[in-house]
């Protein structure tokens, strides 16, 4: 099952009203902003979307709204992951994924499984999924690393496991995957600040947080990298780097939500246990935005 997720995917935020209910109007504004500025696909209900704080009904409403709003202009990937394998398999077996092109499935968190446990977890998901799967390795959040060996075994054993979003920051691990992967398996950056150097070693795209705010700049940089024009891409990389670092200083998506409020796309509201960034960081983000758009 071959599916192309190269280029720029954007992990879209979930805007909230002051009362903390979902702000669909603002979600529509963000979707239009990123689509009109040339992202290649949308990632719905990922980490950046605060999905763990959303009810099942809210998740389905957000996915349905996203499918309607996007209207087939770009592919949609939906986050379907967690640390209860049976629950994920049930969801994959029962949900209607019409209008969705793939799923992004994070490594199981909190349980701290062995590599065998991680393999069996994704084996069960692969056998249940009606869609291509992008693995998501983010040890900083999950406390479990999908090793290069486990990733490669999964990529070779299951034709519907088509890519990995690698956010370990471990270049040696990333290079091992890239060097030994099956031909059509894609390795995507999960780290905005490291994307250019990661693409220089063979990655083929990103699932980006920064692209919520600056989709055109991120997309242009990625396309330049894919064409081998790293010199020109480097200018954009360093233009965006202070912003990309700043929005993660007090956690994601607190930083990007502050940025999107400054850009008048959403209200800066989060659900507990996440809170707004501090005033000094908010001001710093505002200054960095003004420097980028001047």
Secondary structure as GFF3:
##gff-version 3
##sequence-region A 1 294
A	DSSP	beta_strand	7	11	.	.	.	ID=ss1
A	DSSP	alpha_helix	24	36	.	.	.	ID=ss2
A	DSSP	beta_strand	41	44	.	.	.	ID=ss3
A	DSSP	three_ten_helix	47	49	.	.	.	ID=ss4
A	DSSP	three_ten_helix	51	53	.	.	.	ID=ss5
A	DSSP	alpha_helix	56	70	.	.	.	ID=ss6
A	DSSP	beta_strand	75	79	.	.	.	ID=ss7
A	DSSP	alpha_helix	85	94	.	.	.	ID=ss8
A	DSSP	beta_strand	102	106	.	.	.	ID=ss9
A	DSSP	alpha_helix	115	128	.	.	.	ID=ss10
A	DSSP	beta_strand	132	137	.	.	.	ID=ss11
A	DSSP	alpha_helix	139	142	.	.	.	ID=ss12
A	DSSP	alpha_helix	148	157	.	.	.	ID=ss13
A	DSSP	beta_strand	161	166	.	.	.	ID=ss14
A	DSSP	alpha_helix	171	180	.	.	.	ID=ss15
A	DSSP	beta_strand	186	189	.	.	.	ID=ss16
A	DSSP	three_ten_helix	192	194	.	.	.	ID=ss17
A	DSSP	alpha_helix	195	200	.	.	.	ID=ss18
A	DSSP	beta_strand	205	208	.	.	.	ID=ss19
A	DSSP	three_ten_helix	210	212	.	.	.	ID=ss20
A	DSSP	alpha_helix	215	226	.	.	.	ID=ss21
A	DSSP	alpha_helix	230	246	.	.	.	ID=ss22
A	DSSP	alpha_helix	254	262	.	.	.	ID=ss23
A	DSSP	alpha_helix	279	293	.	.	.	ID=ss24
###
